[in-house]
Amino acid sequence: MKKILWFIPVFILFSFCSSSKAIQFKLNSSQNLKGHLVKPEGNGPFPAVVIMHGCGGMHQNYFEWAEKLKKWGYVSFIVDSLSPRGVYRVCGKGKKPNPLDRVQDAFAAKRYLLKLPFIKKDKIALLGFSHGGITSIISSLKLEKLKIKNPFSVVIAFYPYCFNIKENQQLNNPLMILIGQADDWTPAHLCTVYKNKLAKNKDFILKIYPDAHHGFDWEGVDVKSNGHVIREDPDAFTDSQKMVKMFLSKYLQ
């Protein structure tokens, strides 16, 4: 089984993406968050993608996605929800910040991007992974308690936990979920009910990769975390890149 260093020192991790710029931005009057901005060359304006990490915090994989997005013509803003709060892992029930808390992080990141002159103001997407994928789904739902007035243009969730939603649930934006059938951490079968419950939303895509596990887009990874398999699936990873590129291009270009 291949090994990966889960606790790479932060300065080393970020050095792998030399084109990223560390940013501090406001969540509210008393809390700052951190993010890493990756942009294409030129003045733009560019469409943008907010990236929400998984329960293990910042990881090289998110910077690799940012580099892909950069090549496709998108600005990426990777949000660090954990270290500014003095937290470095939230894997497991009841740990804070939870995915609902992180919805506010995502929209704070969007507010920051809206202030930048090189951003297309009406073309900002949300891309979340696992724990961040749950956040992404929540942000997509029309929920009275959230009162989202300025939703993301499009949302993509990689291997999220598909919690229960109501019948005929309405969406704020186009939503795509990519998940593996062999995922033993966030079971794909929980997402299949979304097909019916979101049937009235024409802009919903669910793609399940037959043999893929959690973290199928993490190149070279084959480990266990919290008792669950995290394993790359090259075929699923290749196809997921095509799906992301297609979905973003449809709504942001």
Backbone as a ProteinNet text record, in pm:
[ID]
protein_1_A
[PRIMARY]
MKKILWFIPVFILFSFCSSSKAIQFKLNSSQNLKGHLVKPEGNGPFPAVVIMHGCGGMHQNYFEWAEKLKKWGYVSFIVDSLSPRGVYRVCGKGKKPNPLDRVQDAFAAKRYLLKLPFIKKDKIALLGFSHGGITSIISSLKLEKLKIKNPFSVVIAFYPYCFNIKENQQLNNPLMILIGQADDWTPAHLCTVYKNKLAKNKDFILKIYPDAHHGFDWEGVDVKSNGHVIREDPDAFTDSQKMVKMFLSKYLQ
[TERTIARY]
83.8	0	87.8	61	140.1	117.3	215.9	209.9	201.7	143.3	142.4	163.8	237.9	257.9	137	57.9	-64.7	-35.1	76	103	228.4	224.3	334.4	338.9	457	465.4	404.6	330.7	255.9	344.3	463.5	548.3	595.2	614.3	654	537.6	419.6	300.7	274.2	274.9	240.9	350.2	473.5	581.3	565.3	484.1	460.9	380.5	310.4	231.2	284.6	390.7	459.9	376.6	272.5	192.3	79.8	66.7	-40.1	3.4	-93.9	-69.6	-151.7	-85.6	-155.9	-233.9	-359	-450.7	-514.7	-532.7	-615.1	-740	-856.3	-979.9	-1076.4	-1176.1	-1267	-1384.7	-1408.9	-1533.2	-1641.8	-1605.7	-1695.7	-1608.2	-1670	-1596.3	-1492.3	-1504.1	-1412.9	-1327.1	-1349.4	-1278.9	-1224.1	-1095	-1032.4	-1011	-1010.8	-978.5	-858.7	-805.3	-694.5	-736.5	-675	-699.5	-575.7	-574.7	-463.2	-519.6	-473.6	-525.1	-431	-487.2	-411.5	-483.2	-413.6	-478.8	-399.1	-468.6	-398.9	-322.6	-233.5	-162.7	-260.4	-233.9	-317.3	-408.7	-483	-568.4	-712.3	-749	-885	-982.9	-1109.4	-1156.5	-1174.6	-1156.2	-1165.8	-1283	-1345.1	-1434.6	-1352	-1415.9	-1341.2	-1407.1	-1325.2	-1372.4	-1322	-1414.6	-1380.1	-1366.6	-1254.7	-1228.2	-1234	-1316	-1332.3	-1270.1	-1173.5	-1100.4	-1184.8	-1129.7	-1194.8	-1167.9	-1207	-1199.8	-1056.3	-959.2	-819.6	-747.8	-819.6	-758.8	-686.5	-598.4	-528.6	-438.6	-439.3	-361	-316.4	-206.5	-150.1	-249.6	-341.2	-435.8	-516.9	-553	-635.2	-554.9	-424.6	-339	-321.8	-320.9	-311.5	-438.1	-553.4	-677.3	-672.1	-620.1	-610.2	-524.2	-416.1	-330	-403	-484.1	-563.7	-661.5	-728.2	-825.6	-758.6	-640	-563.6	-540.2	-502.4	-478.1	-605.5	-719.8	-848.9	-902.9	-831	-871.6	-949.2	-937.4	-1010.9	-915.8	-960	-896.2	-946.6	-858.2	-897.9	-868.1	-956.8	-934.7	-958.8	-850	-858.4	-873.7	-984.1	-1016.1	-965.3	-889.9	-844.1	-940.5	-1031.7	-1131.6	-1080.4	-968.9	-929.1	-818.4	-702.4	-589.8	-616.3	-692.2	-721	-803.2	-871.5	-950.4	-872.2	-745.2	-666.1	-704.3	-761.8	-807.2	-734.7	-701	-626.1	-688.9	-798.9	-867	-1006.4	-1108.6	-1246.2	-1317	-1239	-1296.5	-1366.9	-1495.2	-1574.3	-1691.2	-1794.4	-1917.1	-1897.2	-1967.8	-1974.7	-1858.9	-1761	-1644.2	-1669.1	-1611.3	-1629.4	-1500.4	-1513.4	-1636.7	-1698.5	-1831.1	-1898.7	-1931.4	-1982.2	-2009.4	-2104.8	-2202.2	-2293.5	-2219.9	-2130.4	-2048.4	-1968.9	-1920.4	-1829.9	-1900.7	-2033.7	-2107.8	-2075.5	-2067.7	-2034.5	-1893.1	-1802.3	-1664.9	-1665.5	-1744	-1749	-1800.7	-1904.5	-1960.6	-1873.1	-1798.3	-1701.1	-1591.3	-1550	-1450.3	-1504.9	-1631.6	-1692.2	-1695.9	-1730.4	-1732.3	-1593.9	-1491	-1354.9	-1324.6	-1360.1	-1333.4	-1406.4	-1525.4	-1604.5	-1537.5	-1443.3	-1371.9	-1252.9	-1216.8	-1097.6	-1131.3	-1051.5	-1084.5	-1075.4	-1001.9	-981.9	-1079.8	-1185.7	-1284.7	-1414.5	-1469.3	-1603.4	-1704.2	-1772.3	-1852.9	-1968.6	-2020.4	-2135.7	-2096	-1966.5	-1916.5	-1824.4	-1879.9	-1801.4	-1863.2	-1783.3	-1828.8	-1776.4	-1834.6	-1789.9	-1757.8	-1637.6	-1590.7	-1548.1	-1617.8	-1588.3	-1557.9	-1473.6	-1429.4	-1466.3	-1539.2	-1573.5	-1646.1	-1583.2	-1640.7	-1678.3	-1589.6	-1619.2	-1725.2	-1739.8	-1846	-1983.3	-1990.7	-2117.3	-2152.9	-2053.1	-2072	-2125.5	-2069.3	-2110.4	-2256.5	-2297.3	-2437.3	-2529.7	-2495.9	-2579.6	-2596.5	-2488	-2492.9	-2581.6	-2603.3	-2684.2	-2833.8	-2870	-3011.1	-3083.3	-3203.6	-3288.5	-3347.9	-3283	-3324.1	-3360.8	-3479.5	-3528.8	-3434.3	-3375.5	-3291.7	-3160.4	-3115.4	-2990.7	-3011	-3125.1	-3156.6	-3041.9	-3000.3	-2893.2	-2948.5	-2895.8	-2946	-2859.5	-2735.3	-2643.3	-2566	-2632.1	-2569.7	-2454.4	-2378.8	-2273.6	-2336.7	-2260.3	-2310.7	-2331.1	-2244.7	-2249.5	-2173.5	-2213.4	-2151	-2117	-1996.5	-1952.2	-1907.2	-1953.5	-1917.3	-1854.5	-1730	-1662.3	-1685.8	-1728.9	-1753.2	-1801.1	-1917.7	-1976.2	-2060.5	-2092.2	-2193.2	-2328.7	-2407.7	-2537.6	-2642.5	-2657.6	-2755.1	-2896.9	-2993.5	-3132.2	-3182	-3250.9	-3313.9	-3462.2	-3538.8	-3683.2	-3721.3	-3842.3	-3893.5	-3907.3	-3878.7	-3890.7	-3808.3	-3693.3	-3602.8	-3557.7	-3559.6	-3516	-3369.4	-3303	-3162.2	-3145.3	-3039.4	-3002.1	-2924.7	-2865	-2772.9	-2755.1	-2696.5	-2663.1	-2570.5	-2592.8	-2516.7	-2473.4	-2345.6	-2294.2	-2224.8	-2256.1	-2194.1	-2117.4	-1990.2	-1904.9	-1860.8	-1886.3	-1861.5	-1833.8	-1763.4	-1729.7	-1824.8	-1858.3	-1946.7	-1883.9	-1749.9	-1680	-1644.5	-1690.8	-1660.5	-1722.7	-1639.2	-1690.8	-1695.5	-1673.3	-1679.4	-1803.5	-1826	-1946.4	-2018.9	-2110	-2169.9	-2245.1	-2215.7	-2276.9	-2427.5	-2474.1	-2618.1	-2703.5	-2644.6	-2719.2	-2744.6	-2659	-2674.3	-2776.1	-2802	-2891.7	-3034.1	-3076.4	-3211.8	-3224.9	-3112.2	-3116.4	-3174	-3158.9	-3210	-3358.9	-3433.2	-3577.4	-3612.1	-3542.7	-3577.2	-3538.5	-3444.8	-3404	-3448.9	-3545.6	-3586.9	-3639.5	-3697.2	-3754.2	-3647.5	-3523.7	-3413	-3338.7	-3348.5	-3290.5	-3137.5	-3080.7	-2935.6	-2871	-2907.3	-2845.8	-2784.7	-2658.6	-2588.9	-2532.2	-2554.6	-2490.6	-2416.4	-2285.2	-2207.5	-2139.2	-2164.6	-2107.6	-2008	-1884	-1779.1	-1777.2	-1799.3	-1825.9	-1724.2	-1595.2	-1493.8	-1415.2	-1457.6	-1377.9	-1407.9	-1303.5	-1312.6	-1311.7	-1317.6	-1302.5	-1164.8	-1159.2	-1030.6	-978.1	-1067.6	-1021.3	-940	-945.3	-869.6	-735.7	-696.8	-568.8	-461.7	-379.8	-281.6	-184.9	-174.7	-78.8	-118	-236.8	-274.2	-340.7	-300.9	-365.1	-339.6	-426.4	-409.9	-545.4	-542	-664.8	-661.1	-773.7	-787.2	-918.4	-911.4	-1031.6	-1099.7	-1020	-1073.1	-1132	-1118.8	-1178.2	-1068.9	-1097.8	-1002.8	-1001.3	-881.6	-860.6	-769.5	-820.8	-744.1	-769.1	-660.2	-671.9	-734.2	-817.1	-867.7	-838.3	-734.2	-692.8	-803.1	-884.7	-991.5	-1097	-1136.3	-1234.8	-1179	-1050.7	-987.6	-985.7	-945.2	-940.3	-1077.4	-1177.3	-1312	-1365.5	-1335.5	-1386.5	-1330.8	-1206.5	-1150.4	-1229.4	-1265.1	-1345.6	-1482.4	-1541.7	-1673.6	-1669.4	-1567.5	-1553.8	-1532.9	-1444.3	-1417.6	-1543.6	-1619.2	-1742.5	-1846.6	-1864.8	-1968.9	-1937.7	-1812.4	-1774.9	-1786.2	-1741.5	-1745.8	-1890.4	-1980.8	-2122.1	-2180.7	-2140.5	-2206.7	-2119.5	-1988.9	-1901	-1834.6	-1827.7	-1757.4	-1854.4
-119.8	0	125.5	216.1	337.9	424.7	503	590.1	736.4	818.3	962.4	1029.9	1138.9	1213.9	1302.8	1270	1345.7	1477.4	1489.5	1610.6	1679.2	1716.8	1788.2	1928.6	1977.5	2114	2212.8	2310.7	2402.6	2477.2	2522	2600	2517.2	2384.9	2296.3	2274.5	2249.9	2224.8	2339	2462.3	2575.5	2608	2565.7	2592.8	2511.8	2404.3	2321.9	2397.9	2501.6	2579.7	2722.7	2745.9	2873.9	2989.5	2958	3065.3	3109.8	3047.8	3086.4	3204	3285.9	3401.5	3387.1	3389.8	3376.8	3505	3486.3	3597.7	3582	3691.5	3691.6	3774.3	3720.5	3791.9	3773.7	3858.9	3861.5	3766.2	3685.1	3609.8	3699.2	3767	3861.6	3962.5	4041.6	4147.6	4094.6	3968.3	3914.7	3797.8	3749	3629.6	3650.4	3626.7	3625.9	3482.4	3463.4	3334.5	3352.1	3241	3242.9	3176.3	3221.2	3160.1	3168.5	3094.1	3097.1	3120.2	3228.1	3272.5	3228.1	3167.6	3126	3183.5	3262.3	3325.3	3307.6	3309.7	3306.5	3436.5	3434.5	3556	3653.8	3781.8	3882.7	3954	4049.3	4134.5	4086.8	3988.6	3938.6	4034.3	4035.3	3962.9	3813.1	3734.4	3589.6	3538.9	3429.3	3358.9	3298.7	3268.3	3222.8	3101	3026	2906.6	2911.6	2908.5	2894.3	2745.5	2704.1	2562.8	2540.4	2442.1	2408.3	2270.6	2266.5	2143.2	2042.6	1921.5	1816.6	1829.3	1727.1	1734.1	1735.7	1696.9	1696.8	1827.6	1927.8	2058.2	2069.5	2168.1	2199.1	2083.2	2057.5	1946.3	1982.3	1925.3	1953.7	1930.6	1835.9	1804.7	1926.3	2012.7	2129.4	2231.1	2238.7	2326.7	2271.8	2139.6	2079.4	2108.3	2104.2	2142.5	2289.2	2373.5	2515.6	2539.3	2462	2476	2432.3	2326.1	2284.2	2395.2	2450.2	2555.5	2678.4	2707.9	2819.9	2799.6	2678.6	2648.3	2661.4	2637.4	2648.6	2791.4	2883.7	3022.9	3071.9	3000.2	3038.7	3083.2	3181.7	3213.6	3113.7	3064.4	2976.3	3042.5	3022.2	3072.8	2956.9	2898.8	2783.2	2835.6	2804.1	2857	2763	2816.6	2742.4	2772.9	2679.7	2699	2660.7	2588.2	2526.4	2600.2	2619.4	2672.8	2811.2	2900.6	3028.1	3012.5	2898.4	2870.8	2786.4	2757.7	2674.1	2528	2485.4	2347.4	2291.8	2162.4	2106	1979.3	1933.7	1814.9	1809.7	1790	1784.2	1656.9	1552.2	1425	1357.8	1334.4	1275.4	1364.3	1304.4	1377.1	1479.8	1591.7	1690.7	1787.8	1774.5	1861.8	1993.5	2099.7	2233.9	2284.3	2357.5	2399	2283.9	2275.8	2172.6	2226.3	2141.7	2187.8	2306.9	2313.3	2427.5	2556	2547.5	2663.7	2712.9	2618.7	2653.1	2715.8	2706.9	2779.7	2928.4	2978	3119.4	3149.6	3054.5	3071.2	3086.5	3000.6	3003	3137.1	3188	3314.9	3433.6	3420.5	3525	3529.6	3411.9	3405.4	3468.4	3442.6	3503.1	3654.9	3705.8	3850.8	3911.2	3838.9	3886.5	3893.8	3788.1	3785.4	3897.6	3930.6	4034.4	4171.6	4188.2	4316	4326.4	4215.8	4213.7	4256.6	4344.1	4398.3	4297.2	4187.3	4090.8	3973.5	3985.8	3878.5	3914.6	3819.4	3835.2	3817.8	3924	3926.9	3827.5	3796.9	3707.4	3566.2	3534.1	3403.7	3343.8	3311.8	3254.5	3121	3016.2	2880.9	2836.6	2727.9	2665.8	2520.4	2477.9	2340.5	2286	2182.5	2129	1980.4	1938	1799.9	1742.1	1630.1	1557.6	1649.1	1683.3	1776.9	1908.9	1957.1	2076.8	2052.2	1927.5	1891.2	1900.2	1863.2	1878.9	2027.2	2109	2254.3	2302.5	2250.2	2291.5	2256.6	2136.9	2098.9	2190.2	2214.6	2301.5	2437.8	2490.9	2623.7	2625.7	2507.1	2497.9	2492.7	2453.8	2430.4	2559.1	2573	2684.9	2650.6	2702.4	2675.9	2808	2812.3	2936.2	2988	2896.9	2941.1	3004.5	2973.7	3031.3	3165.9	3182.6	3309.8	3356	3268.9	3301.4	3392	3511.8	3610.2	3620	3582.1	3594.9	3464.4	3359.8	3226.9	3218.5	3111.4	3083.3	3053.9	3077.7	3054.5	2906.3	2824.8	2680	2615.2	2492.8	2422.7	2279.8	2234.9	2097.7	2037.2	1915.7	1847.8	1712.9	1693.3	1564.5	1483.4	1360.7	1261.7	1324.8	1393	1448.8	1343.9	1368.9	1287.4	1344.7	1267.2	1314.5	1296.4	1398.6	1398.4	1403.3	1377.7	1374.2	1513.8	1522.5	1647.8	1622.2	1728.8	1712.4	1681.4	1629.8	1602.9	1734.5	1727.8	1844.5	1963.7	1934	2039.1	2125.2	2255.3	2347.3	2386.2	2416.7	2454.9	2603.7	2659.8	2797.5	2809.2	2697.4	2700.8	2561	2548.2	2415.7	2341.9	2213.1	2131.6	2001.6	1966.2	1838	1766.7	1639.1	1555.2	1442.8	1425.4	1318.5	1232.4	1101.4	1014.5	872.3	794.6	657.3	555.6	453.3	348.3	270.5	261.2	185.4	272.2	394	484.8	430.7	400.7	347.1	453.9	581.3	691.3	776.2	812.4	887.2	803.6	716.5	617	679.3	628	680.6	657.9	548.3	517.6	626	700.2	809.9	923.8	934	1040.2	1004.4	875	834.8	885.9	903.4	954.3	1099.8	1168.6	1307.4	1317.2	1210	1211.2	1240.8	1179.2	1201.5	1329.8	1353.9	1470.2	1602.5	1596.6	1716.8	1711.8	1623.9	1599.3	1723.6	1815.7	1936.1	2039.3	2012.4	2101.3	2044.3	2110	2055.6	2057.4	2139.2	2155.3	2076.4	1949.1	1862.4	1741.1	1713.2	1596	1515.9	1386.6	1293.5	1189.9	1178.8	1075.4	988.4	857.6	760.2	673.1	669.5	589.8	450.1	345.7	210.5	156.3	171.7	108.9	208.5	332.1	436.5	449.6	484.1	505.8	655.8	686.6	824.2	876	1003.3	1061.1	1008.1	967.6	907	1003	1133.7	1232.7	1266.2	1196.9	1221.8	1134.1	1194.3	1119	1042.3	911.1	826.8	783.8	818.2	790.3	653.3	578.1	451.3	426.9	480.2	472.1	450.6	436.9	438.2	558.1	625.9	738.8	723.1	728.1	706.9	574.3	477.4	345.7	333.7	437.8	437.8	443	379.7	374.2	506.8	561.1	678.4	630.6	624.8	560.6	629.6	656.1	712.9	612.3	662.8	583.8	665.1	627.8	709.2	732.8	631.2	647.4	746.2	731.9	823.8	964.6	975	1106.5	1174.4	1101	1158.3	1204.9	1120.6	1157.6	1275	1277	1385.7	1520.5	1522.5	1646.9	1694.4	1601.4	1636.9	1688.4	1624.6	1665.3	1805.1	1831.1	1963	2070.3	2043.9	2140.4	2169.7	2065.6	2081.9	2161.8	2127.7	2190.6	2338.3	2368	2507.3	2587.6	2528.9	2598.3	2631	2540.6	2560.1	2683.8	2708.4	2813.7	2937.4	2924.2	3036.5	3102.2	3030.4	3087.8	3167.9
0	0	0	-92.1	-99.7	22.4	54.4	171	127.2	210.6	188.5	322.6	324.6	448.2	470.8	575.6	602.5	671.5	743.8	820.1	767.8	640.4	579.1	637.7	678.3	728.9	630.7	682.9	599.2	501.4	546.3	456.6	339.1	360.2	250.4	156.1	213.7	134	38.4	88.6	6.8	-94.7	-65.9	-159.8	-287.4	-281.9	-399.7	-504.7	-462.8	-556.1	-554.6	-629.4	-621.2	-674.6	-753.7	-810.4	-717.4	-600.4	-508.1	-421.7	-386.8	-302	-174.9	-58.7	69.5	98.1	140.1	164.4	301.9	372.1	492.4	462.2	495.1	467.3	584.2	589.2	703.4	685.5	789.9	798	857.2	965.8	1031.9	1109.1	1194.5	1264	1361.9	1402.2	1503.1	1454.9	1333.7	1286.5	1146	1130.9	999.2	953.5	823.3	764.7	671.3	626	531.9	401.4	295.2	166.5	80.8	-28.7	-122.4	-261.4	-323.3	-452.4	-563.3	-665.8	-784.1	-905.6	-986.4	-1101	-1229.1	-1342.4	-1470.9	-1494.2	-1591.5	-1629.5	-1693.3	-1674.8	-1738.3	-1640.8	-1694.8	-1612.9	-1602.9	-1683.7	-1678.3	-1746.3	-1703.3	-1585.4	-1610.6	-1502.9	-1509.4	-1425.1	-1467	-1375.3	-1262.6	-1150.9	-1033	-969.3	-895.2	-823.6	-680.2	-585.2	-443.2	-413.8	-352.8	-323.2	-172.6	-130.7	10.5	37	127.1	157.2	236.4	252.8	329.5	478.6	555.5	701.8	753.3	670.1	711.7	686.6	637.8	616	483	476.3	351.9	308.2	178.2	123.4	-17.6	-59.1	-190.4	-303.6	-287.4	-393.2	-436.6	-340.8	-373.8	-455.5	-430	-509	-651	-662.4	-795.3	-876.3	-808.6	-876.8	-917.1	-829.3	-860.9	-984.1	-998	-1115	-1242.2	-1230.6	-1346.8	-1385.9	-1285.9	-1312.2	-1373.4	-1327.3	-1383.2	-1533.3	-1572	-1713.1	-1795.2	-1730.3	-1798.8	-1799.9	-1735.8	-1738.6	-1618.2	-1504.6	-1384.2	-1272.5	-1196.1	-1069.2	-965.8	-879.7	-769.9	-636.7	-541	-405.8	-309.6	-256.8	-166.6	-24.2	39.4	172	281.1	374.5	492.1	606.9	632.7	738.4	876.6	883.2	1009.8	1084.4	1023.4	1100.1	1160.6	1095	1161.3	1288.9	1301.9	1421.7	1522.6	1489.6	1578.1	1573	1461.2	1441.9	1320.1	1323.7	1211.7	1154.7	1213.1	1162.2	1223.1	1140.8	1192.1	1144.5	1124.4	1080.2	1198.6	1184.6	1292.5	1329.1	1383.6	1414.4	1525	1510.6	1616.8	1625.3	1536.6	1545.9	1472.2	1527.6	1473.6	1408.8	1298.3	1233.2	1153.1	1154.8	1078.5	937.8	849.1	712.5	704.6	795	794.5	832.6	932.2	968.3	848.5	772.1	662.4	541.8	539.5	436.1	445.5	567.9	587.4	538.9	556.4	506.1	353.7	289	142.8	91.5	155.1	108.5	147.5	256.3	290.2	184.2	136.5	29.7	-98.1	-126.1	-244.6	-232	-114.3	-94.1	-116.4	-72.7	-95.3	-245.6	-318.5	-462	-535.3	-490.7	-556.8	-550.9	-459.3	-446.3	-541.3	-605.1	-688.9	-831.6	-891.3	-1023.3	-1136.8	-1115.5	-1224.3	-1219.1	-1138.5	-1124.2	-1196.7	-1270.8	-1327.3	-1213.4	-1180	-1058	-1059.3	-1176.1	-1185.5	-1227.9	-1217.4	-1262.4	-1156.3	-1040.4	-930.5	-889.7	-894.2	-863.1	-726.9	-676.8	-551.8	-579.7	-538.9	-558.4	-423	-374.4	-241.8	-243.7	-149.5	-141.2	-5.3	-4	118.7	219.1	330.4	427.7	359.1	272.6	194.7	89.3	47.5	-46.1	17.9	145.6	218.5	226.6	259.7	261.5	127.3	19.9	-113.9	-140.4	-103.1	-122.5	-42.7	83.5	166.5	100.7	46.8	-14.8	-139.2	-198.8	-320.2	-292.2	-171.7	-141	-103.6	-152	-110.5	25.9	129.4	266.7	333.2	393	453.6	560.6	638.9	750.2	704.9	582	533.8	465	398.8	331.6	240.1	150.9	57.4	-52.7	-60.9	-156.5	-281.7	-272.2	-385.3	-400.7	-452.3	-456.3	-555.1	-544	-640.6	-776.9	-881.1	-1016.7	-1043.9	-987.4	-1006.8	-891.8	-855.5	-742.9	-783.5	-742.9	-767	-634.7	-607	-482.1	-513.9	-468.3	-480.1	-353.5	-370.9	-264.3	-132.4	-137.5	-14.6	56.4	182.3	250.9	212.3	142.1	93.8	203.5	284.7	393.4	335.8	419.8	374.1	338.4	226.9	186.1	162.3	159.4	144.8	-0.2	-18.5	-151.8	-228.4	-357.9	-445.3	-396.1	-339.4	-292.4	-410.5	-392.2	-496.3	-474.4	-585.5	-581.3	-610	-554	-583.9	-714.7	-757.6	-870.6	-927.7	-1046.2	-1098.7	-1000.2	-984.9	-889.1	-955.3	-936.2	-983.6	-868.2	-851.3	-748.7	-818	-780.6	-833.5	-715.9	-723.8	-608.4	-656	-573.9	-609.3	-547.5	-624.5	-575.8	-460.4	-459.3	-355.5	-234.1	-228.9	-118.3	11	110.8	237.2	346.6	308.8	404.9	380.3	256	217.4	111.2	153.7	63.4	-53.9	-171.9	-294	-297.9	-235.9	-244.5	-178.8	-84.3	-21.1	-119.3	-220.2	-319.7	-427.4	-444.5	-553	-531.7	-406.8	-380.8	-425.1	-441.5	-487.6	-629.1	-707	-844.2	-846.3	-754.5	-747.5	-672.9	-562	-480.6	-546.7	-640.4	-713.2	-858.9	-887.2	-1025.5	-1096	-1021.4	-1082.5	-1117.5	-1077.6	-1109.9	-1230.3	-1342.8	-1465.8	-1463.7	-1376.8	-1374.8	-1261.8	-1248.9	-1148.5	-1216.5	-1183.2	-1236	-1119.7	-1120.9	-1027.4	-1110	-1088.2	-1157.2	-1053.7	-1063	-970.7	-1047.4	-997.8	-1061.6	-998.4	-1077.9	-1025.6	-925.6	-950.3	-865.1	-780.7	-778.5	-715.1	-565.6	-489.1	-345	-315.2	-187.5	-140.8	-182.9	-224.7	-264.7	-395.7	-487.4	-612.7	-699.3	-667.5	-744.7	-680.9	-573.6	-506.5	-571.6	-651.7	-729.4	-640	-663.5	-594.1	-454.4	-408.1	-269.2	-256.2	-154.1	-118.9	29.1	114.7	259.3	325.4	457.6	536.8	630.8	643.3	735	809.7	941.1	1023.9	990.2	947.9	915.2	776.3	694.3	560.4	453.7	341.5	231.3	154.8	135.7	50.3	-61.7	-183.2	-291.2	-424.3	-494.2	-628.4	-724	-813	-924.5	-1051.3	-1126	-1240.8	-1343	-1370	-1469	-1419.4	-1291.8	-1235.6	-1228.8	-1192.7	-1183.1	-1319.6	-1423	-1557.5	-1602.7	-1580.6	-1622.6	-1541	-1410.5	-1325.6	-1370.8	-1417.7	-1469.6	-1590.7	-1677.6	-1795.2	-1753.4	-1652.5	-1605.5	-1544.1	-1462.9	-1400	-1506.5	-1600.7	-1706.4	-1786	-1818.4	-1895.2	-1817.7	-1690.3	-1608.9	-1585.2	-1555.6	-1534.9	-1663.4	-1773.3	-1901.1	-1940.8	-1912.9	-1950.4	-1883	-1756.1	-1680.6	-1654.1	-1670.2	-1635.7	-1755.9	-1867.6	-1984.7	-2072.6
[MASK]
+++++++++++++++++++++++++++++++++++++++++++++++++++++++++++++++++++++++++++++++++++++++++++++++++++++++++++++++++++++++++++++++++++++++++++++++++++++++++++++++++++++++++++++++++++++++++++++++++++++++++++++++++++++++++++++++++++++++++++++++++++++++++++++

